[in-house]
Amino acid sequence: MLDGWNKEWKITSPGLWFKIYPFCSAAYFGADVALKIGRLPVEEIEEVIITFSNNTDAALIHRNPQTCEEGRFSIEYIVSLILQGKPLVFENFAQKPIDELSQQIISKTVRQNVQEQPHVARYTKVKVTLKNGNTIEESSTTPKGSKENKVTKQELIEKCRSNLKNEEFEETLLNSIFSFDEIKSLSSFLSIL
């Protein structure tokens, strides 16, 4: 069982896809695209079209969520937050009703799928049409957290801190994690956890 121990960690190769947002990872492509577009004046938005390749939105079961918690599985809600400039933090995905401004954007949002050939990389596109007729369109095949668009060490630290909210424990845990390759025994690490 221990053959090859510590020679090549699967966490390094092929690597992990780090989940940095508190919602379904099927929405990461769409969130990445919306973040490229950024904040827009909500009153100027005419329509938002979100296109997924090959039904890769199947896990995003809420097209018209009523609560922020349902919004974890709604690309429409997630994009509405981003277009308003709201942060993608846990508080915006709690068990509470969705605010009126987010509902307005959701009601202007259309979701569609395109069937692509197997060799075409998975993607999501977002197209925003403004009331003046201008359009903004972006797409993503490598959202933040994927191997091709890795999170930074600082982003991982911030994610950890946002979840733990205990400075003394955070420091101990993070020091242990970032010196993991020097640990002589897992028992000391497990005792921290």
C-alpha positions, -999 to +999 in steps of 0.1 A: +000+000+000+029+024+007+048+017-025+056+050-041+045+070-010+054+106-013+069+102-048+041+118-068+010+131-052-023+130-072-030+164-057-001+176-078-004+155-109-029+155-125-039+181-099-071+192-083-099+216-093-103+238-063-138+249-054-135+286-044-171+296-045-200+285-023-222+272-052-224+242-076-192+237-096-214+234-128-219+271-125-181+279-124-178+284-162-208+308-162-195+327-131-161+330-148-177+345-179-199+369-159-168+380-139-151+389-172-181+411-180-183+426-145-208+450-130-233+467-152-261+492-145-291+469-139-316+493-153-298+492-187-300+454-190-324+443-217-316+405-218-290+380-206-285+348-226-264+321-210-253+293-233-239+259-221-223+233-243-237+197-242-261+200-213-233+208-188-258+228-168-278+197-158-270+201-121-282+237-121-318+228-114-332+262-104-339+286-133-361+308-112-349+304-076-369+318-048-342+316-021-305+324-021-299+288-010-316+276-042-294+301-059-264+278-053-279+257-082-289+286-104-267+302-130-293+329-134-290+339-098-252+337-097-249+359-129-274+383-114-251+388-083-220+394-105-238+419-128-248+438-097-212+437-083-222+416-053-196+393-038-198+355-043-197+348-005-216+324+016-240+351+030-254+356-005-263+319-007-280+315+027-316+305+034-333+338+027-355+352-001-339+366-032-339+404-034-360+422-059-331+435-080-317+400-085-352+388-094-354+415-121-322+403-137-332+366-134-365+374-152-345+389-181-322+358-183-326+330-209-306+297-206-299+276-236-278+246-247-258+239-278-249+203-288-212+202-298-190+175-312-171+155-285-137+171-295-150+206-287-139+218-252-166+224-227-176+261-225-202+286-213-210+319-230-228+349-216-243+376-238-258+407-223-279+430-245-284+465-232-314+487-238-294+509-261-288+479-284-251+473-274-241+438-265-213+424-243-204+388-249-177+366-232-170+329-229-149+305-208-134+271-212-111+274-182-128+288-151-109+299-120-099+268-100-093+246-130-059+232-137-056+257-166-065+286-144-052+277-110-060+295-078-031+313-061-018+304-027-033+336-014-067+328-028-066+294-010-056+311+022-085+336+019-110+308+012-098+289+042-100+320+065-135+328+052-147+293+063-128+290+096-131+324+112-107+315+140-073+332+136-053+310+160-066+277+144-063+292+109-026+299+115-018+265+129-038+247+102-023+267+073+013+263+086+007+225+088-008+224+053+020+244+037+047+223+053+029+190+047+058+175+027+080+179+058+057+161+082+073+130+097+040+116+111+004+121+100-007+118+136+004+154+144-015+167+114-046+147+123-045+159+159-048+195+146-079+186+126 
